[in-house]
Amino acid sequence: MLGPEVRLVLAVSLDGRLAPAHGGPAQLGGRGDRRALEEALCWADGCLIGGRTLRLHRTTCLIRDADLLGQRQRAGLPPQPMAVVVSRHGHFDPALPFFSQPLRRGLLLSGAAAAAGTPPGFGLHWPLEAWPQTLGQLQAAGLQRLVLLGGAHLAGQLLAAGVVQELQLTLCPQVLAGPHSWVPERAMPPVPTGWQLLEHRAIGDGELLLRYGSPTAPPSRPDPCESAC
Ligand SMILES: NC(=O)c1ccc[n+]([C@@H]2O[C@H](COP(=O)([O-])OP(=O)(O)OC[C@H]3O[C@@H](n4cnc5c(N)ncnc54)[C@H](OP(=O)(O)O)[C@@H]3O)[C@@H](O)[C@H]2O)c1
């Protein structure tokens, strides 16, 4: 079965870092990147977010632009894509502002945690299996288009599993150094080479938007928001 379309969306420094050397909740992109991120969210049915990224940022990104919200409404989509958090145990501080954000929340849980029921604050959960099977579960729940919001650990796993169809990277004019590359430092299974350049565009403030299609499974599905314009 063809799984959901997965688009990895990250803001990265010129030296390929997604966070400063000391770590913490990185905000690398400017206004152009924010727009590109919201356009990706507008396209999506759901977002995949690593547990550590959620704990550090305490919220997830919302579509704020009125035009984009209007496009989703005309396409018959909910205002925001569902936030699907990935975690081994599902322990999150219930005081996180994330739990007050106006969106649907789902959780992908590994092991025994998945058998223990849906943790408070989440509307539903799924067990984590191999990524193609896990994504198949999300697709069966109506999530056909997924934006993968990182961080590196989560992004690396989906890339290694060969289930990412598109990379959308905003190259930001900073050099950060340090260990936080946008893929994990440790070795991982080889990722196919030969990504196809789909778009390159200056988006202001010295930032460059780069979109690459997977060499094995290029993006295919039409954008429901564009067809609603
Ligand atoms: N520049 C950008 O665009 C951007 C975007 C996103 C993040 N970031 C930055 O990236 C950093 C965080 O990235 P990170 O790589 O350290 O962490 P991460 O990928 O966000 O999260 C790792 C966590 O995700 C969960 N997880 C991942 N794979 C799993 C699996 N197969 N099974 C179960 N749980 C799984 C685990 O959560 P539990 O601990 O709950 O088990 C794990 O600890 C932060 O500095 C953040 O600011 C930057």
The ligand as an SDF file (V2000), in Angstrom:
LIG
                    3D

 48 52  0  0  0  0  0  0  0  0999 V2000
   15.6580   24.1390   13.0650 N   0  0  0  0  0  0  0  0  0  0  0  0
   14.5360   23.4320   12.9980 C   0  0  0  0  0  0  0  0  0  0  0  0
   13.7610   23.5440   12.0280 O   0  0  0  0  0  0  0  0  0  0  0  0
   14.2150   22.4620   14.1060 C   0  0  0  0  0  0  0  0  0  0  0  0
   13.0770   21.6540   14.0220 C   0  0  0  0  0  0  0  0  0  0  0  0
   12.8190   20.7400   15.0400 C   0  0  0  0  0  0  0  0  0  0  0  0
   13.6960   20.6370   16.1010 C   0  0  0  0  0  0  0  0  0  0  0  0
   14.7820   21.4590   16.1530 N   0  0  0  0  0  0  0  0  0  0  0  0
   15.7230   21.3270   17.2740 C   0  0  0  0  0  0  0  0  0  0  0  0
   16.1210   19.9810   17.3840 O   0  0  0  0  0  0  0  0  0  0  0  0
   16.4500   19.6900   18.7430 C   0  0  0  0  0  0  0  0  0  0  0  0
   15.6910   18.4440   19.1700 C   0  0  0  0  0  0  0  0  0  0  0  0
   15.9810   17.3850   18.2810 O   0  0  0  0  0  0  0  0  0  0  0  0
   16.4700   15.9540   18.7920 P   0  0  0  0  0  0  0  0  0  0  0  0
   17.0290   15.2380   17.6350 O   0  0  0  0  0  0  0  0  0  0  0  0
   17.3340   16.1650   19.9940 O   0  0  0  0  0  0  0  0  0  0  0  0
   15.1350   15.2650   19.3230 O   0  0  0  0  0  0  0  0  0  0  0  0
   13.7540   14.8810   18.5860 P   0  0  0  0  0  0  0  0  0  0  0  0
   14.0160   14.1210   17.3310 O   0  0  0  0  0  0  0  0  0  0  0  0
   12.8780   16.0690   18.5180 O   0  0  0  0  0  0  0  0  0  0  0  0
   13.0930   13.9610   19.6920 O   0  0  0  0  0  0  0  0  0  0  0  0
   13.6860   12.7330   20.0900 C   0  0  0  0  0  0  0  0  0  0  0  0
   12.6090   12.0530   20.8990 C   0  0  0  0  0  0  0  0  0  0  0  0
   11.5490   11.6400   20.0290 O   0  0  0  0  0  0  0  0  0  0  0  0
   11.0020   10.4130   20.4960 C   0  0  0  0  0  0  0  0  0  0  0  0
   11.2750    9.4020   19.4850 N   0  0  0  0  0  0  0  0  0  0  0  0
   11.9570    9.5510   18.3310 C   0  0  0  0  0  0  0  0  0  0  0  0
   11.9550    8.4010   17.6490 N   0  0  0  0  0  0  0  0  0  0  0  0
   11.2600    7.5100   18.3610 C   0  0  0  0  0  0  0  0  0  0  0  0
   10.8970    6.1600   18.1690 C   0  0  0  0  0  0  0  0  0  0  0  0
   11.2350    5.4750   17.0740 N   0  0  0  0  0  0  0  0  0  0  0  0
   10.2140    5.5550   19.1300 N   0  0  0  0  0  0  0  0  0  0  0  0
    9.8430    6.2300   20.2180 C   0  0  0  0  0  0  0  0  0  0  0  0
   10.1380    7.5080   20.4610 N   0  0  0  0  0  0  0  0  0  0  0  0
   10.8350    8.1430   19.5300 C   0  0  0  0  0  0  0  0  0  0  0  0
   11.6620   10.1410   21.8310 C   0  0  0  0  0  0  0  0  0  0  0  0
   10.8490   10.8710   22.7540 O   0  0  0  0  0  0  0  0  0  0  0  0
   10.6730   10.5080   24.3190 P   0  0  0  0  0  0  0  0  0  0  0  0
   11.8880   11.1200   24.9650 O   0  0  0  0  0  0  0  0  0  0  0  0
    9.3860   11.1660   24.7010 O   0  0  0  0  0  0  0  0  0  0  0  0
   10.6310    9.0300   24.4270 O   0  0  0  0  0  0  0  0  0  0  0  0
   13.0180   10.8030   21.6450 C   0  0  0  0  0  0  0  0  0  0  0  0
   13.6290   11.1330   22.8760 O   0  0  0  0  0  0  0  0  0  0  0  0
   16.0690   20.9270   19.5340 C   0  0  0  0  0  0  0  0  0  0  0  0
   17.2400   21.6980   19.7650 O   0  0  0  0  0  0  0  0  0  0  0  0
   15.1230   21.6580   18.6100 C   0  0  0  0  0  0  0  0  0  0  0  0
   15.1050   23.0620   18.8430 O   0  0  0  0  0  0  0  0  0  0  0  0
   15.0670   22.3660   15.1920 C   0  0  0  0  0  0  0  0  0  0  0  0
  1  2  1  0
  2  3  2  0
  2  4  1  0
  4  5  1  0
  4 48  2  0
  5  6  2  0
  6  7  1  0
  7  8  2  0
  8  9  1  0
  8 48  1  0
  9 10  1  0
  9 46  1  0
 10 11  1  0
 11 12  1  0
 11 44  1  0
 12 13  1  0
 13 14  1  0
 14 15  2  0
 14 16  1  0
 14 17  1  0
 17 18  1  0
 18 19  2  0
 18 20  1  0
 18 21  1  0
 21 22  1  0
 22 23  1  0
 23 24  1  0
 23 42  1  0
 24 25  1  0
 25 26  1  0
 25 36  1  0
 26 27  1  0
 26 35  1  0
 27 28  2  0
 28 29  1  0
 29 30  1  0
 29 35  2  0
 30 31  1  0
 30 32  2  0
 32 33  1  0
 33 34  2  0
 34 35  1  0
 36 37  1  0
 36 42  1  0
 37 38  1  0
 38 39  2  0
 38 40  1  0
 38 41  1  0
 42 43  1  0
 44 45  1  0
 44 46  1  0
 46 47  1  0
M  CHG  2   8   1  16  -1
M  END
$$$$
